């Protein structure tokens, strides 16, 4: 699992590139370089579920099974973090796999939802635009020799909200009395999760800009 230290890391660093680099990379560099751990296996299992989830939504449109896959993914997301903390099995690989799996599920769901007209196109454009901007920021950091940013608690809260919203929105796209119950809850999770997702993206970009500016000033 990832650390929750986000933009606060850069804020506490000394002026100059050396201080910022030490602050940003400290948590991840302190993690062991392990591969064969149970939390990592659960993260890989969650990643393997992404194509299955996407196929269920777009192929046979087996929404019930797709929701089940998403629920299992959410359960493993919680479980791998708990196991990593309980048994001391945190690792650098896990710190990369965990947010990667979360983002892949979000992107896959958004693509499927827009193709099936479950959510408006502009919502998908905003959230995918956020991923594009973060990708460019990551490329800029790597070009200057920086590692990926630590995951911020707002990003984890946003992911939590969206992963709860998606199955509810999928159920709300069907028919029956359950729609009236799950639709408002699903849209509430989607609105709050989407807002936090964009806000977390803004904070990541602000941190990346601060890091690059500090490096330039240090030179």
DRENMILUM-773418 format. One record per residue: residue number from 0; residue in three letters; y, z, x of N, C-alpha, C in turn. Coordinates in Angstrom, 1 decimal. Layout:
DRENMILUM-773418
  mivex  koldo    n_yy    n_zz    n_xx   ca_yy   ca_zz   ca_xx    c_yy    c_zz    c_xx
    NUM    ALA       Y       Z       X       Y       Z       X       Y       Z       X
...
***
This chain:
DRENMILUM-773418
  mivex  koldo    n_yy    n_zz    n_xx   ca_yy   ca_zz   ca_xx    c_yy    c_zz    c_xx
      0    UNK    -1.2     0.0     0.8     0.0     0.0     0.0     1.2     0.0     0.9
      1    UNK     2.3    -0.4     0.3     3.6    -0.5     1.0     4.4     0.8     1.0
      2    UNK     5.3     0.9     1.9     6.2     2.0     1.9     7.3     1.8     0.9
      3    UNK     7.9     2.8     0.4     9.0     2.7    -0.6    10.3     2.8     0.0
      4    UNK    10.4     2.7     1.4    11.7     2.8     2.0    12.3     1.4     2.1
      5    UNK    13.4     1.2     1.4    13.9    -0.2     1.3    15.3    -0.3     2.0
      6    UNK    16.3    -0.7     1.2    17.6    -0.9     1.8    18.2     0.3     2.5
      7    UNK    17.7     1.5     2.1    18.2     2.7     2.7    17.9     2.8     4.2
      8    UNK    16.9     2.1     4.6    16.5     2.1     6.0    17.6     1.5     6.9
      9    UNK    18.2     0.4     6.4    19.3    -0.3     7.2    20.5     0.6     7.1
     10    UNK    20.8     1.2     6.0    22.0     2.0     5.8    22.1     3.1     6.8
     11    UNK    20.9     3.7     7.2    20.9     4.9     8.0    20.9     4.5     9.5
     12    UNK    20.8     3.2     9.8    20.7     2.8    11.2    22.0     2.9    12.0
     13    UNK    21.9     3.0    13.3    23.2     3.0    14.1    23.7     1.6    14.1
     14    UNK    25.0     1.5    14.3    25.6     0.1    14.5    24.9    -0.5    15.7
     15    UNK    24.7    -1.8    15.5    24.1    -2.5    16.6    22.7    -2.9    16.3
     16    UNK    22.2    -4.0    16.8    20.9    -4.6    16.4    19.8    -3.7    16.8
     17    UNK    19.8    -3.0    17.9    18.7    -2.1    18.3    18.4    -1.0    17.3
     18    UNK    19.5    -0.4    16.9    19.3     0.7    15.9    18.8     0.2    14.6
     19    UNK    19.3    -0.9    14.1    18.8    -1.4    12.8    17.3    -1.8    12.9
     20    UNK    17.0    -2.5    14.0    15.6    -3.0    14.2    14.6    -1.8    14.2
     21    UNK    15.0    -0.7    14.9    14.1     0.5    14.9    14.0     1.1    13.5
     22    UNK    15.1     1.1    12.8    15.0     1.7    11.4    14.2     0.9    10.5
     23    UNK    14.4    -0.5    10.5    13.7    -1.3     9.6    12.2    -1.4     9.8
     24    UNK    11.8    -1.4    11.1    10.4    -1.7    11.4     9.6    -0.4    11.6
     25    UNK    10.2     0.8    11.6     9.5     2.0    12.0     8.3     2.3    11.1
     26    UNK     8.5     2.2     9.8     7.4     2.6     8.9     6.2     1.7     9.1
     27    UNK     6.5     0.4     9.1     5.4    -0.6     9.2     4.7    -0.5    10.5
     28    UNK     5.5    -0.4    11.6     4.9    -0.3    12.9     4.0     1.0    13.1
     29    UNK     4.3     2.0    12.3     3.6     3.2    12.5     2.2     3.1    11.8
     30    UNK     2.0     2.1    10.9     0.7     2.0    10.2    -0.3     1.5    11.1
     31    UNK    -1.6     1.9    10.9    -2.7     1.5    11.8    -3.0     0.0    11.5
     32    UNK    -3.5    -0.7    12.6    -3.8    -2.1    12.5    -5.3    -2.3    12.0
     33    UNK    -5.5    -1.8    10.7    -6.9    -1.9    10.2    -7.0    -3.1     9.3
     34    UNK    -8.3    -3.5     9.2    -8.6    -4.6     8.3    -9.6    -4.2     7.2
     35    UNK   -10.7    -3.6     7.7   -11.9    -3.3     6.8   -11.7    -1.9     6.2
     36    UNK   -10.9    -1.9     5.2   -10.7    -0.7     4.4   -10.9    -1.0     2.9
     37    UNK   -11.2     0.1     2.2   -11.4    -0.1     0.7   -10.1    -0.5     0.0
     38    UNK    -8.9     0.1     0.4    -7.7    -0.4    -0.3    -7.4    -1.9     0.0
     39    UNK    -7.7    -2.4     1.2    -7.5    -3.8     1.6    -8.5    -4.7     0.8
     40    UNK    -9.7    -4.2     0.6   -10.7    -5.0    -0.2   -10.2    -5.1    -1.7
     41    UNK    -9.6    -4.0    -2.2    -9.1    -4.1    -3.6    -7.9    -5.1    -3.7
     42    UNK    -7.1    -5.1    -2.6    -6.0    -6.0    -2.6    -6.5    -7.5    -2.6
     43    UNK    -7.5    -7.7    -1.8    -8.1    -9.1    -1.7    -8.7    -9.4    -3.0
     44    UNK    -9.4    -8.5    -3.7    -9.9    -8.7    -5.0    -8.8    -9.1    -6.0
     45    UNK    -7.7    -8.4    -5.9    -6.6    -8.7    -6.8    -6.0   -10.1    -6.5
     46    UNK    -6.0   -10.5    -5.3    -5.5   -11.8    -4.9    -6.5   -12.9    -5.5
     47    UNK    -7.8   -12.7    -5.4    -8.7   -13.6    -5.9    -8.7   -13.8    -7.4
     48    UNK    -8.2   -12.8    -8.0    -8.0   -12.9    -9.5    -6.9   -13.8   -10.0
     49    UNK    -6.0   -14.1    -9.1    -4.8   -14.9    -9.5    -5.2   -16.3   -10.0
     50    UNK    -6.0   -17.1    -9.3    -6.4   -18.4    -9.8    -7.3   -18.3   -11.1
     51    UNK    -8.1   -17.3   -11.2    -8.9   -17.1   -12.4    -8.0   -16.8   -13.6
     52    UNK    -7.0   -15.9   -13.4    -6.0   -15.6   -14.4    -5.2   -16.8   -14.9
     53    UNK    -4.8   -17.6   -13.9    -4.0   -18.8   -14.2    -4.9   -19.8   -15.0
     54    UNK    -6.2   -20.0   -14.6    -7.1   -20.9   -15.3    -7.3   -20.4   -16.7
     55    UNK    -7.5   -19.2   -16.9    -7.8   -18.6   -18.3    -6.6   -18.9   -19.2
     56    UNK    -5.4   -18.8   -18.6    -4.2   -19.1   -19.5    -4.0   -20.5   -19.8
     57    UNK    -4.2   -21.4   -18.8    -3.9   -22.8   -19.0    -5.1   -23.7   -19.4
     58    UNK    -6.3   -23.2   -19.0    -7.5   -24.0   -19.3    -8.0   -23.8   -20.7
     59    UNK    -8.9   -22.8   -20.9    -9.4   -22.5   -22.2    -8.5   -21.7   -23.1
     60    UNK    -7.3   -21.3   -22.5    -6.4   -20.4   -23.2    -7.1   -19.2   -23.8
     61    UNK    -7.9   -18.6   -22.9    -8.7   -17.4   -23.3    -7.8   -16.2   -23.0
     62    UNK    -6.8   -15.9   -23.9    -5.8   -14.9   -23.7    -6.4   -13.5   -23.5
     63    UNK    -7.4   -13.2   -24.3    -8.0   -11.9   -24.2    -8.6   -11.6   -22.8
     64    UNK    -9.3   -12.6   -22.3    -9.8   -12.5   -20.9    -8.7   -12.4   -19.9
     65    UNK    -7.7   -13.2   -20.1    -6.6   -13.2   -19.2    -5.9   -11.9   -19.1
     66    UNK    -5.7   -11.3   -20.3    -5.1    -9.9   -20.4    -6.0    -8.9   -19.6
     67    UNK    -7.4    -9.1   -19.8    -8.3    -8.2   -19.1    -8.2    -8.3   -17.6
     68    UNK    -8.1    -9.6   -17.1    -7.9    -9.8   -15.6    -6.6    -9.1   -15.2
     69    UNK    -5.5    -9.2   -16.0    -4.2    -8.6   -15.6    -4.3    -7.1   -15.6
     70    UNK    -5.1    -6.6   -16.5    -5.3    -5.1   -16.6    -6.1    -4.6   -15.4
     71    UNK    -7.1    -5.4   -15.0    -7.9    -5.0   -13.8    -7.0    -5.1   -12.6
     72    UNK    -6.2    -6.1   -12.5    -5.2    -6.2   -11.4    -4.3    -5.0   -11.3
     73    UNK    -3.8    -4.6   -12.4    -2.9    -3.5   -12.5    -3.6    -2.2   -12.1
     74    UNK    -4.8    -2.0   -12.5    -5.6    -0.9   -12.1    -5.9    -0.8   -10.6
     75    UNK    -6.3    -2.0   -10.1    -6.5    -2.0    -8.6    -5.3    -1.8    -7.8
     76    UNK    -4.1    -2.2    -8.3    -2.8    -2.0    -7.7    -2.6    -0.5    -7.5
     77    UNK    -2.9     0.3    -8.6    -2.7     1.7    -8.6    -3.8     2.4    -7.7
     78    UNK    -5.0     1.9    -7.8    -6.1     2.5    -7.2    -6.1     2.3    -5.6
     79    UNK    -5.7     1.2    -5.2    -5.6     1.0    -3.7    -4.6     1.9    -3.1
     80    UNK    -3.5     2.1    -3.7    -2.5     3.0    -3.2    -2.9     4.4    -3.2
     81    UNK    -3.6     4.8    -4.2    -4.1     6.2    -4.3    -5.2     6.4    -3.2
     82    UNK    -6.1     5.5    -3.0    -7.1     5.6    -2.0    -6.5     5.6    -0.6
     83    UNK    -5.5     4.8    -0.4    -4.9     4.7     0.9    -4.3     6.0     1.3
     84    UNK    -3.6     6.7     0.3    -3.0     8.0     0.6    -4.0     9.1     0.7
     85    UNK    -5.0     9.0    -0.2    -6.0    10.1    -0.2    -6.9    10.2     1.0
     86    UNK    -7.3     9.0     1.5    -8.2     8.9     2.7    -7.6     8.4     4.0
     87    UNK    -6.2     8.3     4.0    -5.5     7.9     5.2    -5.9     6.5     5.6
     88    UNK    -6.0     5.6     4.7    -6.4     4.2     5.0    -5.3     3.2     4.8
     89    UNK    -4.1     3.7     5.0    -2.9     2.8     5.0    -3.0     1.9     6.2
     90    UNK    -2.5     0.6     6.0    -2.6    -0.3     7.2    -1.5    -1.3     7.1
     91    UNK    -1.3    -2.0     8.2    -0.2    -3.1     8.2    -0.6    -4.2     7.3
     92    UNK    -1.9    -4.5     7.3    -2.4    -5.6     6.4    -2.2    -5.3     5.0
     93    UNK    -2.5    -4.0     4.6    -2.3    -3.6     3.2    -0.9    -3.6     2.8
     94    UNK     0.0    -3.3     3.8     1.5    -3.4     3.5     1.9    -4.8     3.2
     95    UNK     1.2    -5.8     3.6     1.5    -7.2     3.4     0.8    -7.7     2.1
     96    UNK    -0.5    -7.3     2.0    -1.3    -7.9     0.9    -0.8    -7.4    -0.5
     97    UNK    -0.4    -6.1    -0.5     0.0    -5.5    -1.8     1.1    -6.2    -2.5
     98    UNK     2.3    -6.3    -1.9     3.4    -7.0    -2.5     3.1    -8.5    -2.7
     99    UNK     2.3    -9.1    -1.8     2.0   -10.5    -2.0     1.2   -10.8    -3.3
    100    UNK     0.2    -9.9    -3.6    -0.6   -10.0    -4.8     0.3    -9.8    -6.0
    101    UNK     1.2    -8.8    -6.0     2.1    -8.6    -7.1     2.9    -9.8    -7.4
    102    UNK     3.5   -10.4    -6.4     4.4   -11.6    -6.6     3.6   -12.8    -7.1
    103    UNK     2.4   -13.0    -6.6     1.6   -14.1    -7.0     1.2   -14.0    -8.5
    104    UNK     0.9   -12.8    -8.9     0.6   -12.6   -10.4     1.9   -12.9   -11.2
    105    UNK     3.0   -12.5   -10.7     4.3   -12.7   -11.5     4.6   -14.2   -11.5
    106    UNK     4.5   -14.9   -10.4     4.8   -16.3   -10.4     3.8   -17.1   -11.2
    107    UNK     2.5   -16.8   -11.1     1.5   -17.5   -11.9     1.7   -17.3   -13.3
    108    UNK     2.1   -16.0   -13.7     2.3   -15.8   -15.2     3.5   -16.5   -15.7
    109    UNK     4.6   -16.5   -14.9     5.8   -17.2   -15.3     5.5   -18.7   -15.5
    110    UNK     4.8   -19.3   -14.5     4.5   -20.7   -14.7     3.7   -21.0   -15.9
    111    UNK     2.7   -20.2   -16.1     1.8   -20.4   -17.3     2.6   -20.2   -18.6
    112    UNK     3.5   -19.2   -18.6     4.2   -18.9   -19.8     5.2   -20.0   -20.2
    113    UNK     5.8   -20.6   -19.2     6.8   -21.6   -19.5     6.1   -22.9   -20.0
    114    UNK     4.9   -23.1   -19.4     4.1   -24.3   -19.8     3.6   -24.1   -21.3
    115    UNK     3.4   -22.9   -21.7     2.9   -22.6   -23.0     4.0   -22.2   -24.0
    116    UNK     5.2   -22.2   -23.5     6.4   -21.9   -24.3     6.3   -20.5   -24.9
    117    UNK     5.8   -19.6   -24.0     5.8   -18.2   -24.4     7.2   -17.5   -24.2
    118    UNK     7.8   -17.9   -23.1     9.2   -17.4   -22.8    10.1   -18.5   -22.5
    119    UNK    11.4   -18.3   -22.7    12.4   -19.4   -22.5    12.4   -19.9   -21.0
    120    UNK    12.7   -21.1   -20.8    12.7   -21.7   -19.4    13.8   -21.0   -18.6
    121    UNK    14.9   -20.5   -19.1    16.0   -19.9   -18.3    15.5   -18.6   -17.7
    122    UNK    14.7   -17.9   -18.5    14.1   -16.6   -17.9    13.3   -16.9   -16.7
    123    UNK    12.4   -17.8   -16.8    11.5   -18.2   -15.7    12.4   -18.7   -14.5
    124    UNK    13.4   -19.5   -14.8    14.3   -20.0   -13.7    15.0   -18.9   -13.0
    125    UNK    15.4   -17.9   -13.7    16.1   -16.8   -13.0    15.2   -16.0   -12.1
    126    UNK    14.0   -15.7   -12.6    13.0   -14.9   -11.8    12.5   -15.7   -10.7
    127    UNK    12.2   -17.0   -10.9    11.7   -17.8    -9.8    12.8   -18.1    -8.8
    128    UNK    14.0   -18.2    -9.3    15.2   -18.3    -8.4    15.3   -17.1    -7.5
    129    UNK    15.1   -16.0    -8.0    15.1   -14.8    -7.2    14.1   -14.9    -6.0
    130    UNK    12.9   -15.3    -6.4    11.8   -15.5    -5.3    12.2   -16.5    -4.3
    131    UNK    12.9   -17.6    -4.7    13.4   -18.6    -3.8    14.4   -18.0    -2.8
    132    UNK    15.4   -17.3    -3.3    16.4   -16.7    -2.5    15.8   -15.7    -1.5
    133    UNK    14.8   -14.9    -2.0    14.2   -13.9    -1.1    13.4   -14.7     0.0
    134    UNK    12.8   -15.8    -0.4    12.0   -16.6     0.6    12.9   -17.1     1.7
    135    UNK    14.1   -17.6     1.3    15.1   -18.0     2.3    15.6   -16.9     3.2
    136    UNK    15.8   -15.7     2.6    16.2   -14.6     3.4    15.1   -14.2     4.4
    137    UNK    13.9   -14.2     3.9    12.8   -13.9     4.8    12.7   -14.9     6.0
    138    UNK    12.9   -16.2     5.7    12.9   -17.2     6.8    14.0   -16.9     7.8
    139    UNK    15.1   -16.5     7.3    16.3   -16.2     8.2    16.0   -15.0     9.1
    140    UNK    15.4   -14.0     8.5    15.0   -12.8     9.3    14.0   -13.2    10.3
    141    UNK    12.9   -14.0     9.9    11.9   -14.3    10.9    12.4   -15.2    12.0
    142    UNK    13.4   -16.1    11.7    14.0   -16.9    12.7    14.7   -16.1    13.8
    143    UNK    15.1   -14.9    13.4    15.8   -14.0    14.4    14.8   -12.9    14.9
    144    UNK    13.5   -13.1    14.6    12.5   -12.1    15.1    12.3   -10.9    14.4
    145    UNK    12.7   -10.8    13.1    12.6    -9.6    12.3    11.4    -9.7    11.4
    146    UNK    10.7    -8.6    11.1     9.6    -8.5    10.2    10.1    -8.6     8.8
    147    UNK     9.1    -8.7     7.8     9.5    -8.6     6.4    10.1    -7.3     6.0
    148    UNK    11.0    -7.2     5.1    11.6    -6.0     4.7    10.6    -5.0     4.0
    149    UNK    10.9    -3.8     4.1    10.1    -2.8     3.4    10.3    -2.9     1.9
    150    UNK     9.3    -2.6     1.1     9.4    -2.7    -0.3    10.2    -1.6    -0.9
    151    UNK    11.2    -1.9    -1.7    12.1    -0.9    -2.3    11.5    -0.4    -3.6
    152    UNK    11.8     0.9    -3.9    11.3     1.5    -5.1    11.7     0.7    -6.3
    153    UNK    12.9     0.1    -6.3    13.3    -0.7    -7.5    12.4    -1.9    -7.7
    154    UNK    12.0    -2.5    -6.6    11.1    -3.6    -6.6     9.7    -3.2    -7.2
    155    UNK     9.2    -2.0    -6.9     7.9    -1.6    -7.4     8.1    -1.3    -8.9
    156    UNK     9.2    -0.6    -9.3     9.5    -0.3   -10.7     9.6    -1.6   -11.5
    157    UNK    10.2    -2.6   -11.0    10.4    -3.9   -11.7     9.0    -4.6   -11.8
    158    UNK     8.2    -4.6   -10.8     6.9    -5.2   -10.9     6.0    -4.4   -11.9
    159    UNK     6.1    -3.1   -12.0     5.5    -2.3   -13.0     5.9    -2.8   -14.4
    160    UNK     7.2    -2.9   -14.6     7.6    -3.3   -15.9     7.2    -4.7   -16.3
    161    UNK     7.2    -5.6   -15.4     6.8    -7.0   -15.7     5.3    -7.1   -15.9
    162    UNK     4.5    -6.4   -15.1     3.1    -6.5   -15.3     2.6    -5.9   -16.6
    163    UNK     3.4    -5.0   -17.1     3.2    -4.4   -18.5     3.7    -5.4   -19.6
    164    UNK     4.8    -6.0   -19.3     5.3    -6.9   -20.3     4.5    -8.2   -20.5
    165    UNK     3.9    -8.7   -19.5     3.2   -10.0   -19.6     2.0   -10.0   -20.6
    166    UNK     1.1    -9.0   -20.5     0.0    -9.0   -21.5     0.5    -8.8   -22.9
    167    UNK     1.6    -8.0   -23.0     2.1    -7.7   -24.4     2.8    -9.0   -25.0
    168    UNK     3.5    -9.7   -24.1     4.1   -11.0   -24.6     3.0   -12.0   -24.9
    169    UNK     1.9   -12.0   -24.2     0.8   -12.9   -24.5     0.2   -12.6   -25.8
    170    UNK     0.0   -11.3   -26.1    -0.5   -10.9   -27.4     0.5   -11.2   -28.5
    171    UNK     1.8   -11.0   -28.2     2.8   -11.3   -29.2     2.9   -12.8   -29.6
    172    UNK     2.3   -13.7   -28.7     2.3   -15.1   -29.0     1.3   -15.5   -29.9
    173    UNK     0.4   -14.6   -30.3    -0.7   -14.9   -31.3    -0.3   -14.6   -32.7
    174    UNK    -1.3   -14.3   -33.5    -1.0   -14.0   -34.9    -1.7   -12.7   -35.3
    175    UNK    -1.3   -12.2   -36.4    -1.9   -11.0   -36.9    -0.9    -9.8   -36.9
    176    UNK    -1.4    -8.7   -37.5    -0.5    -7.5   -37.6    -0.1    -6.9   -36.3
    177    UNK    -0.9    -7.1   -35.2    -0.7    -6.5   -33.9     0.6    -7.1   -33.3
    178    UNK     1.0    -8.3   -33.7     2.2    -9.0   -33.2     3.4    -8.2   -33.4
    179    UNK     3.6    -7.6   -34.6     4.8    -6.9   -35.0     4.9    -5.6   -34.2
    180    UNK     3.8    -5.1   -33.7     3.8    -3.9   -32.9     4.1    -4.2   -31.4
    181    UNK     3.4    -5.1   -30.8     3.5    -5.4   -29.4     4.7    -6.2   -29.0
    182    UNK     5.2    -7.0   -29.9     6.3    -7.9   -29.5     7.6    -7.1   -29.1
    183    UNK     8.1    -6.1   -29.8     9.3    -5.4   -29.4     9.0    -4.6   -28.1
    184    UNK     7.8    -4.1   -27.9     7.5    -3.3   -26.7     7.4    -4.3   -25.5
    185    UNK     6.8    -5.4   -25.7     6.7    -6.4   -24.7     8.1    -6.9   -24.2
    186    UNK     8.9    -7.2   -25.2    10.2    -7.7   -24.8    11.1    -6.7   -24.1
    187    UNK    10.9    -5.4   -24.5    11.6    -4.3   -23.9    11.2    -4.2   -22.4
    188    UNK     9.9    -4.2   -22.2     9.4    -4.2   -20.8     9.9    -5.4   -20.0
    189    UNK     9.9    -6.6   -20.6    10.4    -7.8   -20.0    11.9    -7.7   -19.6
    190    UNK    12.7    -7.2   -20.5    14.1    -7.1   -20.2    14.4    -6.2   -19.1
    191    UNK    13.9    -5.0   -19.2    14.1    -4.0   -18.2    13.5    -4.4   -16.8
    192    UNK    12.2    -4.9   -16.9    11.6    -5.3   -15.7    12.3    -6.5   -15.0
    193    UNK    12.7    -7.4   -15.8    13.4    -8.6   -15.3    14.8    -8.2   -14.7
    194    UNK    15.5    -7.3   -15.3    16.8    -6.8   -14.8    16.6    -6.1   -13.4
    195    UNK    15.6    -5.2   -13.4    15.3    -4.5   -12.1    14.8    -5.4   -11.1
    196    UNK    14.1    -6.5   -11.5    13.5    -7.4   -10.5    14.7    -8.2    -9.8
    197    UNK    15.7    -8.6   -10.6    16.8    -9.3   -10.0    17.7    -8.4    -9.2
    198    UNK    17.9    -7.1    -9.7    18.6    -6.1    -8.9    18.0    -5.8    -7.6
    199    UNK    16.6    -5.7    -7.6    15.9    -5.4    -6.3    16.1    -6.6    -5.4
    200    UNK    16.1    -7.8    -5.9    16.3    -9.0    -5.1    17.7    -9.0    -4.4
    201    UNK    18.7    -8.6    -5.2    20.0    -8.5    -4.7    20.1    -7.5    -3.5
    202    UNK    19.4    -6.3    -3.7    19.4    -5.3    -2.7    18.7    -5.8    -1.4
    203    UNK    17.6    -6.6    -1.6    17.0    -7.1    -0.4    17.9    -8.1     0.4
    204    UNK    18.6    -8.9    -0.4    19.5    -9.9     0.3    20.6    -9.2     1.0
    205    UNK    21.2    -8.1     0.4    22.2    -7.3     1.0    21.7    -6.7     2.3
    206    UNK    20.5    -6.2     2.2    19.9    -5.6     3.5    19.7    -6.6     4.5
    207    UNK    19.2    -7.8     4.2    19.0    -8.8     5.2    20.3    -9.3     5.8
    208    UNK    21.3    -9.4     5.0    22.6    -9.8     5.5    23.2    -8.8     6.5
    209    UNK    23.0    -7.5     6.1    23.5    -6.4     6.9    22.8    -6.4     8.3
    210    UNK    21.5    -6.6     8.3    20.7    -6.7     9.5    21.2    -7.8    10.4
    211    UNK    21.3    -9.0     9.9    21.7   -10.1    10.7    23.2    -9.9    11.2
    212    UNK    24.0    -9.3    10.4    25.4    -9.1    10.9    25.4    -8.0    12.0
    213    UNK    24.6    -7.0    11.8    24.5    -6.0    12.9    24.0    -6.5    14.2
    214    UNK    23.0    -7.4    14.1    22.5    -8.1    15.3    23.5    -8.9    15.9
    215    UNK    24.3    -9.6    15.1    25.4   -10.5    15.7    26.4    -9.6    16.4
    216    UNK    26.8    -8.5    15.7    27.8    -7.6    16.3    27.2    -6.9    17.6
    217    UNK    25.9    -6.6    17.6    25.4    -6.0    18.8    25.4    -7.0    20.0
    218    UNK    25.3    -8.3    19.7    25.4    -9.2    20.8    26.8    -9.4    21.4
***
